[in-house]
């Protein structure tokens, strides 16, 4: 089955700098890649996604890049703010169903 | 609109007890998921329902974990008997289904088994 590896377990950035989280997946049939954010003591909430028919998607300060050949996708957060501090999870889903496979999570800490 | 609701928010059980966790998906959503979240294993899928039919019953969890969806607006996850290694946060999520993939997560139930 699908395996999703999230390469950075923690990321510490200065406020205003950019943060990049990288994920790789194994199933070439995967076609949908969402990102979720989990703030301290809270549940996961959806932040952005990308489908395999595009290689880039931007929403405000978040950009997702997808490299299908390398089976790699990444989340870029620009102009980081303290409220960006959280655990970010990447996930992948293939076209066969609605099951998501999640990465282990990356803890992002934005320092003042 | 109400999001996904889960009860109870916290549960403490003795080893060997039976516990039942409850979830109400977003109204109109056809897909419902149960996950277990731990620091070591991350998010693991326990069960997945589509239009109340069980689509996936996570292999390693089959023997003591049973999820049911009695109607489109209510699901339960029973753990019987509980073991200390079951201590985790149990998350329920729902999505519209089809090409509408975004899963909406509930607040979770934090379970501690002594």
gemmi code that builds the backbone of each chain (N, CA, C; Angstrom):
import gemmi

chains = {
    "A": [
        ("UNK", (0.814, -1.199, 0.000), (0.000, 0.000, 0.000), (0.851, 1.254, 0.000)),
        ("UNK", (0.172, 2.363, -0.092), (0.836, 3.667, -0.130), (1.621, 3.927, 1.149)),
        ("UNK", (2.776, 4.532, 1.002), (3.553, 5.020, 2.152), (3.908, 6.478, 1.883)),
        ("UNK", (3.729, 7.295, 2.880), (4.051, 8.717, 2.767), (5.104, 9.035, 3.810)),
        ("UNK", (6.209, 9.585, 3.337), (7.291, 9.946, 4.245), (7.397, 11.472, 4.319)),
        ("UNK", (7.445, 11.960, 5.545), (7.562, 13.391, 5.770), (8.962, 13.614, 6.306)),
        ("UNK", (9.748, 14.421, 5.604), (11.188, 14.394, 5.820), (11.669, 15.208, 7.009)),
        ("UNK", (10.958, 16.255, 7.336), (11.384, 17.079, 8.461), (10.476, 16.775, 9.656)),
        ("UNK", (11.078, 16.387, 10.762), (10.238, 16.153, 11.937), (9.967, 17.465, 12.674)),
        ("UNK", (10.959, 18.371, 12.668), (10.751, 19.688, 13.252), (11.405, 20.735, 12.361)),
        ("UNK", (10.863, 21.937, 12.425), (11.357, 23.039, 11.623), (11.218, 24.296, 12.464)),
        ("UNK", (12.323, 24.996, 12.672), (12.275, 26.224, 13.450), (12.676, 27.366, 12.528)),
        ("UNK", (11.812, 28.358, 12.393), (12.101, 29.485, 11.505), (11.850, 30.784, 12.247)),
        ("UNK", (12.514, 31.829, 11.766), (12.304, 33.156, 12.350), (11.063, 33.769, 11.699)),
        ("UNK", (10.323, 34.482, 12.491), (9.121, 35.155, 11.982), (9.464, 35.984, 10.755)),
        ("UNK", (8.659, 35.819, 9.702), (8.906, 36.549, 8.458), (9.659, 35.740, 7.421)),
        ("UNK", (10.383, 34.712, 7.872), (11.093, 33.831, 6.932), (10.127, 32.816, 6.335)),
        ("UNK", (10.656, 32.020, 5.392), (9.843, 30.967, 4.764), (10.119, 29.615, 5.409)),
        ("UNK", (9.132, 28.753, 5.338), (9.281, 27.366, 5.816), (8.890, 26.433, 4.687)),
        ("UNK", (9.628, 25.343, 4.560), (9.342, 24.355, 3.517), (9.294, 22.968, 4.145)),
        ("UNK", (8.226, 22.243, 3.880), (8.076, 20.869, 4.371), (7.969, 19.954, 3.157)),
        ("UNK", (8.778, 18.906, 3.173), (8.841, 17.997, 2.032), (8.261, 16.621, 2.361)),
        ("UNK", (7.525, 16.075, 1.395), (6.966, 14.729, 1.546), (7.204, 13.930, 0.272)),
        ("UNK", (7.389, 12.635, 0.444), (7.454, 11.738, -0.707), (6.420, 10.634, -0.538)),
        ("UNK", (6.004, 10.063, -1.655), (5.019, 8.987, -1.621), (5.490, 7.855, -2.516)),
        ("UNK", (4.857, 6.692, -2.401), (5.347, 5.520, -3.129), (4.420, 5.063, -4.259)),
        ("UNK", (3.124, 5.350, -4.126), (2.159, 4.815, -5.086), (2.014, 5.765, -6.279)),
        ("UNK", (2.434, 5.324, -7.461), (2.360, 6.192, -8.633), (0.911, 6.516, -9.010)),
        ("UNK", (-0.045, 5.748, -8.484), (-1.457, 6.021, -8.779), (-2.034, 7.125, -7.911)),
        ("UNK", (-1.274, 7.599, -6.932), (-1.795, 8.670, -6.067), (-2.029, 9.927, -6.884)),
        ("UNK", (-3.159, 10.578, -6.629), (-3.539, 11.714, -7.467), (-4.036, 12.919, -6.670)),
        ("UNK", (-4.114, 12.787, -5.368), (-4.645, 13.876, -4.550), (-3.784, 13.993, -3.301)),
        ("UNK", (-3.353, 15.241, -2.987), (-2.372, 15.443, -1.931), (-2.808, 16.633, -1.059)),
        ("UNK", (-3.473, 16.363, 0.051), (-3.881, 17.454, 0.945), (-2.858, 17.677, 2.056)),
        ("UNK", (-2.932, 18.848, 2.652), (-2.138, 19.193, 3.824), (-3.091, 19.605, 4.939)),
        ("UNK", (-2.747, 19.167, 6.151), (-3.549, 19.497, 7.317), (-2.658, 20.133, 8.374)),
        ("UNK", (-3.274, 20.980, 9.175), (-2.573, 21.682, 10.250), (-3.201, 21.288, 11.573)),
        ("UNK", (-2.364, 21.026, 12.570), (-2.873, 20.707, 13.898), (-2.209, 21.621, 14.914)),
        ("UNK", (-2.974, 22.547, 15.468), (-2.452, 23.423, 16.512), (-2.508, 22.710, 17.852)),
        ("UNK", (-1.731, 23.204, 18.777), (-1.582, 22.555, 20.077), (-2.937, 22.304, 20.733)),
        ("UNK", (-3.194, 21.069, 21.094), (-4.419, 20.712, 21.800), (-5.660, 20.675, 20.924)),
        ("UNK", (-5.478, 20.818, 19.628), (-6.653, 20.862, 18.742), (-6.601, 19.733, 17.729)),
        ("UNK", (-7.662, 19.610, 16.946), (-7.716, 18.571, 15.933), (-7.103, 19.072, 14.620)),
        ("UNK", (-7.148, 18.222, 13.609), (-6.584, 18.594, 12.322), (-7.575, 19.448, 11.541)),
        ("UNK", (-7.061, 20.440, 10.850), (-7.919, 21.088, 9.882), (-7.191, 21.286, 8.565)),
        ("UNK", (-7.976, 21.187, 7.507), (-7.472, 21.240, 6.144), (-6.917, 22.633, 5.839)),
        ("UNK", (-5.752, 22.693, 5.152), (-5.202, 23.995, 4.784), (-5.117, 24.185, 3.275)),
        ("UNK", (-4.656, 23.185, 2.551), (-4.510, 23.326, 1.112), (-4.326, 21.940, 0.506)),
        ("UNK", (-4.627, 21.798, -0.769), (-4.416, 20.514, -1.431), (-3.947, 20.753, -2.862)),
        ("UNK", (-3.494, 19.687, -3.514), (-3.127, 19.750, -4.921), (-3.487, 18.424, -5.571)),
        ("UNK", (-3.929, 18.496, -6.813), (-4.246, 17.280, -7.560), (-3.178, 17.063, -8.619)),
        ("UNK", (-3.124, 15.851, -9.118), (-2.002, 15.481, -9.985), (-2.076, 16.094, -11.379)),
        ("UNK", (-3.149, 16.813, -11.689), (-3.227, 17.433, -13.018), (-2.542, 18.802, -13.056)),
        ("UNK", (-2.041, 19.255, -11.889), (-1.285, 20.505, -11.840), (0.000, 20.254, -11.049)),
        ("UNK", (0.964, 21.163, -11.174), (2.192, 20.976, -10.406), (2.411, 22.084, -9.366)),
        ("UNK", (1.483, 23.037, -9.325), (1.626, 24.127, -8.353), (0.252, 24.674, -8.025)),
        ("UNK", (0.093, 24.995, -6.743), (-1.154, 25.634, -6.307), (-0.835, 26.588, -5.176)),
        ("UNK", (-1.415, 27.787, -5.234), (-1.129, 28.780, -4.200), (-2.421, 29.259, -3.562)),
        ("UNK", (-2.361, 29.454, -2.263), (-3.472, 30.043, -1.530), (-2.867, 30.966, -0.487)),
        ("UNK", (-2.956, 32.254, -0.726), (-2.399, 33.272, 0.159), (-0.920, 32.992, 0.402)),
        ("UNK", (-0.513, 32.728, 1.633), (0.910, 32.530, 1.916), (1.350, 31.068, 1.770)),
        ("UNK", (0.454, 30.211, 1.343), (0.777, 28.789, 1.190), (0.878, 28.422, -0.282)),
        ("UNK", (1.920, 27.669, -0.615), (2.076, 27.134, -1.974), (2.427, 25.657, -1.859)),
        ("UNK", (1.771, 24.846, -2.682), (2.107, 23.428, -2.748), (2.699, 23.158, -4.122)),
        ("UNK", (3.817, 22.436, -4.132), (4.451, 22.011, -5.379), (4.382, 20.494, -5.463)),
        ("UNK", (4.159, 20.002, -6.670), (4.069, 18.554, -6.890), (5.008, 18.161, -8.019)),
        ("UNK", (5.885, 17.202, -7.755), (6.783, 16.638, -8.760), (6.421, 15.162, -8.898)),
        ("UNK", (5.633, 14.853, -9.909), (5.120, 13.477, -10.048), (6.226, 12.495, -10.408)),
        ("UNK", (7.207, 12.963, -11.154), (8.295, 12.056, -11.545), (9.063, 11.597, -10.321)),
        ("UNK", (9.324, 12.538, -9.437), (10.080, 12.213, -8.220), (9.176, 11.702, -7.113)),
        ("UNK", (7.871, 11.721, -7.337), (6.880, 11.358, -6.308), (7.144, 12.149, -5.035)),
        ("UNK", (7.177, 13.459, -5.234), (7.500, 14.355, -4.133), (6.570, 15.556, -4.178)),
        ("UNK", (6.136, 16.009, -3.023), (5.370, 17.244, -2.944), (5.786, 18.021, -1.700)),
        ("UNK", (5.588, 19.318, -1.751), (6.089, 20.155, -0.671), (5.128, 21.302, -0.376)),
        ("UNK", (5.177, 21.745, 0.866), (4.383, 22.884, 1.325), (5.337, 24.022, 1.647)),
        ("UNK", (5.085, 25.173, 1.041), (5.900, 26.360, 1.272), (5.029, 27.392, 1.981)),
        ("UNK", (5.518, 27.858, 3.124), (4.828, 28.911, 3.861), (5.724, 30.136, 3.802)),
        ("UNK", (5.222, 31.208, 3.214), (6.028, 32.433, 3.138), (5.599, 33.414, 4.225)),
        ("UNK", (6.507, 34.337, 4.547), (6.242, 35.387, 5.540), (5.600, 34.789, 6.791)),
        ("UNK", (6.285, 33.827, 7.393), (5.700, 33.099, 8.523), (5.319, 34.025, 9.674)),
        ("UNK", (4.257, 33.629, 10.349), (3.732, 34.379, 11.488), (3.606, 33.423, 12.675)),
        ("UNK", (3.545, 33.950, 13.894), (3.450, 33.067, 15.063), (2.297, 32.075, 14.967)),
        ("UNK", (1.196, 32.481, 14.358), (0.040, 31.575, 14.269), (0.252, 30.416, 13.289)),
        ("UNK", (1.383, 30.455, 12.566), (1.716, 29.309, 11.701), (2.337, 28.173, 12.508)),
        ("UNK", (2.708, 28.435, 13.753), (3.289, 27.381, 14.592), (2.255, 26.289, 14.838)),
        ("UNK", (2.607, 25.068, 14.436), (1.675, 23.946, 14.521), (2.385, 22.709, 13.983)),
        ("UNK", (1.677, 21.585, 14.006), (2.161, 20.376, 13.321), (1.438, 20.299, 11.978)),
        ("UNK", (2.200, 20.096, 10.924), (1.632, 19.994, 9.587), (1.759, 18.541, 9.095)),
        ("UNK", (0.647, 18.036, 8.562), (0.625, 16.676, 8.040), (0.387, 16.704, 6.532)),
        ("UNK", (1.212, 15.955, 5.802), (0.917, 15.753, 4.391), (0.204, 14.416, 4.244)),
        ("UNK", (-0.500, 14.240, 3.143), (-1.230, 12.995, 2.911), (-1.329, 12.755, 1.410)),
        ("UNK", (-1.607, 11.506, 1.063), (-1.763, 11.138, -0.343), (-2.941, 10.187, -0.485)),
        ("UNK", (-3.600, 10.274, -1.631), (-4.749, 9.413, -1.891), (-4.711, 8.965, -3.335)),
        ("UNK", (-4.967, 7.692, -3.583), (-5.002, 7.279, -4.982), (-6.430, 7.305, -5.510)),
        ("UNK", (-6.550, 7.113, -6.809), (-7.851, 7.273, -7.452), (-8.789, 6.112, -7.172)),
        ("UNK", (-8.290, 5.071, -6.483), (-9.128, 3.886, -6.248), (-10.144, 4.090, -5.132)),
        ("UNK", (-9.934, 5.045, -4.295), (-10.870, 5.206, -3.187), (-10.665, 6.537, -2.503)),
        ("UNK", (-11.208, 6.670, -1.311), (-11.114, 7.934, -0.604), (-10.193, 7.851, 0.604)),
        ("UNK", (-9.398, 6.804, 0.670), (-8.541, 6.604, 1.834), (-7.290, 7.461, 1.710)),
        ("UNK", (-6.985, 8.222, 2.772), (-5.770, 9.025, 2.822), (-4.704, 8.291, 3.626)),
        ("UNK", (-3.466, 8.377, 3.159), (-2.325, 7.908, 3.931), (-1.560, 9.147, 4.361)),
        ("UNK", (-1.319, 9.277, 5.670), (-0.709, 10.482, 6.224), (0.772, 10.284, 6.492)),
        ("UNK", (1.512, 11.395, 6.394), (2.867, 11.432, 6.906), (2.834, 11.558, 8.421)),
        ("UNK", (4.003, 11.481, 9.030), (4.103, 11.447, 10.491), (3.939, 12.836, 11.117)),
        ("UNK", (4.040, 13.875, 10.304), (3.869, 15.234, 10.816), (5.184, 15.975, 10.965)),
        ("UNK", (5.142, 17.283, 10.741), (6.293, 18.175, 10.936), (5.871, 19.278, 11.889)),
        ("UNK", (6.623, 19.404, 12.968), (6.336, 20.477, 13.929), (7.061, 21.726, 13.467)),
        ("UNK", (6.286, 22.775, 13.189), (6.847, 24.058, 12.763), (6.759, 25.033, 13.920)),
        ("UNK", (7.894, 25.621, 14.245), (7.937, 26.625, 15.309), (8.411, 27.927, 14.695)),
        ("UNK", (7.600, 28.956, 14.813), (7.968, 30.277, 14.304), (8.444, 31.122, 15.477)),
        ("UNK", (9.735, 31.490, 15.447), (10.351, 32.246, 16.548), (10.203, 33.734, 16.284)),
        ("UNK", (9.945, 34.506, 17.340), (9.816, 35.961, 17.132), (11.143, 36.607, 16.760)),
    ],
    "B": [
        ("UNK", (-23.153, 25.889, 10.199), (-23.173, 24.421, 10.035), (-22.345, 23.769, 11.121)),
        ("UNK", (-22.871, 22.695, 11.697), (-22.115, 21.989, 12.712), (-21.043, 21.174, 12.020)),
        ("UNK", (-19.879, 21.133, 12.661), (-18.807, 20.296, 12.140), (-18.969, 18.888, 12.654)),
        ("UNK", (-17.895, 18.113, 12.602), (-17.912, 16.755, 13.145), (-17.867, 16.847, 14.669)),
        ("UNK", (-18.762, 16.130, 15.311), (-18.755, 16.118, 16.776), (-18.383, 14.736, 17.278)),
        ("UNK", (-17.644, 14.723, 18.380), (-17.227, 13.469, 18.984), (-17.467, 13.535, 20.484)),
        ("UNK", (-17.932, 12.422, 21.025), (-18.095, 12.311, 22.475), (-17.654, 10.928, 22.924)),
        ("UNK", (-17.128, 10.792, 24.149), (-16.739, 11.901, 25.017), (-15.441, 12.532, 24.529)),
        ("UNK", (-15.037, 13.627, 25.088), (-13.762, 14.246, 24.719), (-12.601, 13.566, 25.427)),
        ("UNK", (-12.861, 13.050, 26.594), (-11.849, 12.313, 27.346), (-12.478, 11.070, 27.932)),
        ("UNK", (-11.677, 9.991, 27.993), (-12.168, 8.737, 28.557), (-11.013, 8.059, 29.263)),
        ("UNK", (-11.278, 7.604, 30.479), (-10.297, 6.815, 31.224), (-10.917, 5.452, 31.469)),
        ("UNK", (-10.194, 4.395, 31.099), (-10.724, 3.045, 31.243), (-9.695, 2.162, 31.943)),
        ("UNK", (-10.195, 1.171, 32.615), (-9.333, 0.143, 33.184), (-9.078, -0.904, 32.117)),
        ("UNK", (-7.922, -1.522, 32.169), (-7.600, -2.596, 31.230), (-8.701, -3.653, 31.265)),
        ("UNK", (-9.153, -4.074, 30.086), (-10.159, -5.117, 29.998), (-11.580, -4.598, 29.848)),
        ("UNK", (-11.756, -3.288, 30.080), (-13.092, -2.713, 29.943), (-13.480, -2.589, 28.468)),
        ("UNK", (-14.785, -2.359, 28.264), (-15.302, -2.041, 26.933), (-15.624, -0.563, 26.905)),
        ("UNK", (-15.169, 0.117, 25.875), (-15.525, 1.524, 25.741), (-16.122, 1.769, 24.356)),
        ("UNK", (-17.004, 2.737, 24.291), (-17.646, 3.104, 23.039), (-17.476, 4.583, 22.806)),
        ("UNK", (-16.893, 4.907, 21.675), (-16.704, 6.301, 21.284), (-17.741, 6.631, 20.216)),
        ("UNK", (-18.177, 7.884, 20.220), (-19.275, 8.261, 19.320), (-18.858, 9.399, 18.395)),
        ("UNK", (-19.457, 9.411, 17.211), (-19.135, 10.434, 16.221), (-20.381, 10.787, 15.419)),
        ("UNK", (-20.568, 12.084, 15.228), (-21.611, 12.558, 14.314), (-20.922, 13.321, 13.189)),
        ("UNK", (-21.050, 12.850, 11.943), (-20.371, 13.531, 10.831), (-21.082, 14.822, 10.462)),
        ("UNK", (-20.456, 15.571, 9.576), (-21.103, 16.761, 9.035), (-22.344, 16.314, 8.263)),
        ("UNK", (-23.439, 17.026, 8.455), (-24.688, 16.676, 7.782), (-24.496, 16.670, 6.265)),
        ("UNK", (-24.940, 15.591, 5.627), (-24.831, 15.499, 4.173), (-23.570, 14.821, 3.685)),
        ("UNK", (-22.640, 14.564, 4.590), (-21.415, 13.862, 4.195), (-21.680, 12.365, 4.085)),
        ("UNK", (-21.082, 11.755, 3.047), (-21.317, 10.334, 2.795), (-20.198, 9.431, 3.308)),
        ("UNK", (-19.006, 9.993, 3.494), (-17.859, 9.188, 3.925), (-17.515, 9.510, 5.370)),
        ("UNK", (-17.211, 8.457, 6.121), (-16.819, 8.647, 7.516), (-15.606, 7.786, 7.804)),
        ("UNK", (-14.668, 8.369, 8.570), (-13.388, 7.711, 8.853), (-13.128, 7.745, 10.351)),
        ("UNK", (-12.561, 6.663, 10.860), (-12.029, 6.628, 12.216), (-10.513, 6.459, 12.120)),
        ("UNK", (-9.787, 7.315, 12.856), (-8.332, 7.252, 12.913), (-7.886, 7.149, 14.360)),
        ("UNK", (-6.704, 6.577, 14.532), (-6.046, 6.636, 15.832), (-4.779, 7.472, 15.655)),
        ("UNK", (-4.544, 8.388, 16.578), (-3.359, 9.242, 16.507), (-2.486, 9.024, 17.729)),
        ("UNK", (-1.234, 8.642, 17.486), (-0.227, 8.559, 18.547), (1.024, 9.266, 18.061)),
        ("UNK", (1.888, 9.634, 18.992), (3.110, 10.352, 18.600), (4.029, 9.450, 17.780)),
        ("UNK", (4.056, 8.170, 18.120), (5.006, 7.277, 17.449), (4.494, 6.841, 16.073)),
        ("UNK", (3.238, 6.460, 15.998), (2.696, 5.915, 14.742), (2.010, 6.959, 13.868)),
        ("UNK", (1.743, 8.128, 14.444), (1.031, 9.144, 13.669), (-0.438, 8.796, 13.521)),
        ("UNK", (-1.002, 9.085, 12.355), (-2.417, 8.831, 12.103), (-2.578, 7.473, 11.414)),
        ("UNK", (-3.358, 6.602, 12.020), (-3.605, 5.269, 11.447), (-5.100, 5.130, 11.195)),
        ("UNK", (-5.457, 4.667, 10.009), (-6.863, 4.481, 9.681), (-7.387, 3.218, 10.352)),
        ("UNK", (-8.488, 3.359, 11.067), (-9.119, 2.211, 11.713), (-10.264, 1.665, 10.869)),
        ("UNK", (-11.134, 2.568, 10.389), (-12.298, 2.157, 9.606), (-12.702, 3.263, 8.654)),
        ("UNK", (-13.357, 2.870, 7.583), (-13.820, 3.823, 6.573), (-15.174, 3.344, 6.074)),
        ("UNK", (-16.172, 4.228, 6.157), (-17.524, 3.944, 5.673), (-17.855, 4.856, 4.505)),
        ("UNK", (-18.547, 4.294, 3.544), (-19.117, 5.100, 2.456), (-20.606, 4.799, 2.419)),
        ("UNK", (-21.393, 5.844, 2.576), (-22.862, 5.677, 2.594), (-23.269, 4.528, 3.522)),
        ("UNK", (-22.690, 4.517, 4.683), (-22.958, 3.572, 5.779), (-22.374, 2.178, 5.551)),
        ("UNK", (-21.803, 1.922, 4.380), (-21.207, 0.601, 4.137), (-19.745, 0.626, 4.526)),
        ("UNK", (-19.321, -0.420, 5.214), (-17.928, -0.504, 5.640), (-17.045, -0.798, 4.439)),
        ("UNK", (-16.134, 0.124, 4.125), (-15.247, -0.034, 2.966), (-13.891, -0.572, 3.384)),
        ("UNK", (-13.464, -0.227, 4.567), (-12.161, -0.669, 5.044), (-12.218, -0.843, 6.546)),
        ("UNK", (-11.693, -1.982, 6.970), (-11.680, -2.276, 8.393), (-10.247, -2.594, 8.724)),
        ("UNK", (-9.463, -1.531, 9.104), (-8.006, -1.592, 9.236), (-7.486, -2.892, 9.804)),
        ("UNK", (-6.717, -3.611, 8.991), (-6.324, -4.979, 9.295), (-5.863, -5.262, 10.709)),
        ("UNK", (-4.837, -4.501, 11.165), (-4.242, -4.803, 12.466), (-5.195, -4.512, 13.607)),
        ("UNK", (-6.258, -3.799, 13.339), (-7.147, -3.373, 14.414), (-8.412, -4.208, 14.491)),
        ("UNK", (-8.512, -5.221, 13.659), (-9.795, -5.914, 13.534), (-10.239, -6.610, 14.799)),
        ("UNK", (-9.307, -7.203, 15.534), (-9.796, -8.135, 16.556), (-10.467, -7.470, 17.740)),
        ("UNK", (-10.034, -6.312, 18.158), (-10.651, -5.680, 19.333), (-11.384, -4.393, 19.003)),
        ("UNK", (-11.284, -3.942, 17.774), (-11.893, -2.684, 17.382), (-13.042, -2.962, 16.419)),
        ("UNK", (-14.197, -2.355, 16.725), (-15.332, -2.542, 15.812), (-16.047, -1.214, 15.640)),
        ("UNK", (-16.083, -0.750, 14.400), (-16.815, 0.484, 14.092), (-18.123, 0.123, 13.424)),
        ("UNK", (-19.135, 0.906, 13.754), (-20.452, 0.703, 13.138), (-21.028, 2.048, 12.732)),
        ("UNK", (-21.878, 1.998, 11.715), (-22.571, 3.222, 11.310), (-24.039, 2.842, 11.176)),
        ("UNK", (-24.791, 3.124, 12.221), (-26.168, 2.676, 12.292), (-27.075, 3.511, 11.394)),
        ("UNK", (-26.728, 4.779, 11.241), (-27.438, 5.610, 10.280), (-26.452, 6.644, 9.742)),
        ("UNK", (-26.876, 7.431, 8.806), (-25.940, 8.326, 8.108), (-25.412, 9.445, 8.986)),
        ("UNK", (-25.987, 9.614, 10.172), (-25.579, 10.732, 11.014), (-24.959, 10.286, 12.336)),
        ("UNK", (-24.588, 9.007, 12.459), (-24.058, 8.550, 13.732), (-23.198, 7.307, 13.533)),
        ("UNK", (-22.030, 7.326, 14.172), (-21.150, 6.169, 14.123), (-20.565, 5.919, 15.504)),
        ("UNK", (-20.248, 4.663, 15.784), (-19.593, 4.313, 17.041), (-18.341, 3.500, 16.756)),
        ("UNK", (-17.395, 3.618, 17.673), (-16.192, 2.795, 17.656), (-16.104, 2.110, 19.009)),
        ("UNK", (-16.179, 0.788, 18.981), (-16.110, 0.020, 20.226), (-14.735, -0.622, 20.326)),
        ("UNK", (-14.127, -0.501, 21.492), (-12.864, -1.182, 21.758), (-13.132, -2.161, 22.898)),
        ("UNK", (-12.905, -3.448, 22.623), (-13.266, -4.476, 23.588), (-12.357, -5.693, 23.439)),
        ("UNK", (-11.617, -6.092, 24.440), (-11.352, -5.364, 25.677), (-10.215, -4.361, 25.487)),
        ("UNK", (-10.220, -3.297, 26.246), (-9.171, -2.291, 26.119), (-7.858, -2.789, 26.721)),
        ("UNK", (-6.762, -2.291, 26.153), (-5.418, -2.572, 26.653), (-4.683, -1.243, 26.804)),
        ("UNK", (-3.681, -1.172, 27.672), (-2.942, 0.094, 27.853), (-2.390, 0.653, 26.542)),
        ("UNK", (-2.019, -0.213, 25.606), (-1.465, 0.277, 24.335), (-2.518, 0.970, 23.462)),
        ("UNK", (-3.778, 0.888, 23.857), (-4.835, 1.587, 23.116), (-4.902, 3.072, 23.496)),
        ("UNK", (-4.133, 3.476, 24.478), (-4.131, 4.886, 24.888), (-3.671, 5.743, 23.706)),
        ("UNK", (-4.521, 6.673, 23.294), (-4.272, 7.466, 22.084), (-5.402, 8.477, 21.955)),
        ("UNK", (-5.298, 9.290, 20.912), (-6.422, 10.155, 20.538), (-7.126, 9.501, 19.355)),
        ("UNK", (-8.435, 9.369, 19.459), (-9.227, 8.765, 18.392), (-9.982, 9.879, 17.661)),
        ("UNK", (-9.713, 9.968, 16.380), (-10.285, 11.038, 15.570), (-11.302, 10.480, 14.591)),
        ("UNK", (-12.384, 11.197, 14.453), (-13.404, 10.873, 13.459), (-13.364, 11.993, 12.417)),
        ("UNK", (-13.516, 11.637, 11.150), (-13.537, 12.625, 10.073), (-14.630, 12.254, 9.090)),
        ("UNK", (-15.123, 13.243, 8.375), (-16.113, 12.947, 7.336), (-15.810, 13.782, 6.102)),
        ("UNK", (-16.301, 13.312, 4.969), (-16.165, 14.073, 3.725), (-17.401, 13.839, 2.872)),
        ("UNK", (-17.583, 14.715, 1.903), (-18.757, 14.594, 1.047), (-18.714, 13.277, 0.281)),
        ("UNK", (-17.490, 12.918, -0.176), (-17.325, 11.695, -0.960), (-17.235, 12.034, -2.432)),
        ("UNK", (-17.039, 11.034, -3.254), (-16.852, 11.267, -4.676), (-15.568, 12.044, -4.890)),
        ("UNK", (-15.619, 13.079, -5.709), (-14.427, 13.886, -5.951), (-14.204, 14.963, -4.901)),
        ("UNK", (-15.171, 15.113, -4.007), (-15.015, 16.092, -2.931), (-14.245, 15.429, -1.807)),
        ("UNK", (-12.933, 15.577, -1.836), (-12.088, 14.746, -1.003), (-11.812, 15.284, 0.390)),
        ("UNK", (-12.001, 16.575, 0.594), (-11.560, 17.175, 1.845), (-12.223, 16.496, 3.026)),
        ("UNK", (-11.392, 16.025, 3.944), (-11.902, 15.409, 5.165), (-11.930, 16.458, 6.272)),
        ("UNK", (-13.022, 16.477, 7.000), (-13.200, 17.394, 8.120), (-13.134, 16.569, 9.391)),
        ("UNK", (-12.244, 17.002, 10.284), (-11.978, 16.219, 11.480), (-12.753, 16.740, 12.681)),
        ("UNK", (-13.150, 15.814, 13.535), (-13.731, 16.170, 14.813), (-12.643, 16.509, 15.818)),
        ("UNK", (-13.033, 16.923, 17.034), (-12.068, 17.336, 18.045), (-11.302, 16.175, 18.661)),
        ("UNK", (-11.790, 14.945, 18.467), (-11.101, 13.772, 18.989), (-11.543, 13.370, 20.379)),
        ("UNK", (-11.299, 12.103, 20.699), (-11.483, 11.581, 22.053), (-10.121, 11.104, 22.532)),
        ("UNK", (-9.701, 11.663, 23.661), (-8.422, 11.233, 24.247), (-8.713, 10.086, 25.204)),
        ("UNK", (-8.160, 8.915, 24.892), (-8.403, 7.708, 25.693), (-7.156, 7.348, 26.475)),
        ("UNK", (-7.345, 7.105, 27.755), (-6.259, 6.617, 28.607), (-6.710, 5.292, 29.202)),
        ("UNK", (-5.933, 4.232, 28.943), (-6.246, 2.915, 29.501), (-5.202, 2.580, 30.551)),
        ("UNK", (-5.673, 2.366, 31.759), (-4.767, 2.115, 32.893), (-4.509, 0.628, 33.097)),
    ],
}
model = gemmi.Model(1)
for chain_id, residues in chains.items():
    chain = gemmi.Chain(chain_id)
    for i, (resn, *xyz) in enumerate(residues, 1):
        res = gemmi.Residue()
        res.name, res.seqid = resn, gemmi.SeqId(i, " ")
        for name, pos in zip(("N", "CA", "C"), xyz):
            atom = gemmi.Atom()
            atom.name, atom.element = name, gemmi.Element(name[0])
            atom.pos, atom.b_iso = gemmi.Position(*pos), 0.0
            res.add_atom(atom)
        chain.add_residue(res)
    model.add_chain(chain)
structure = gemmi.Structure()
structure.add_model(model)
structure.setup_entities()
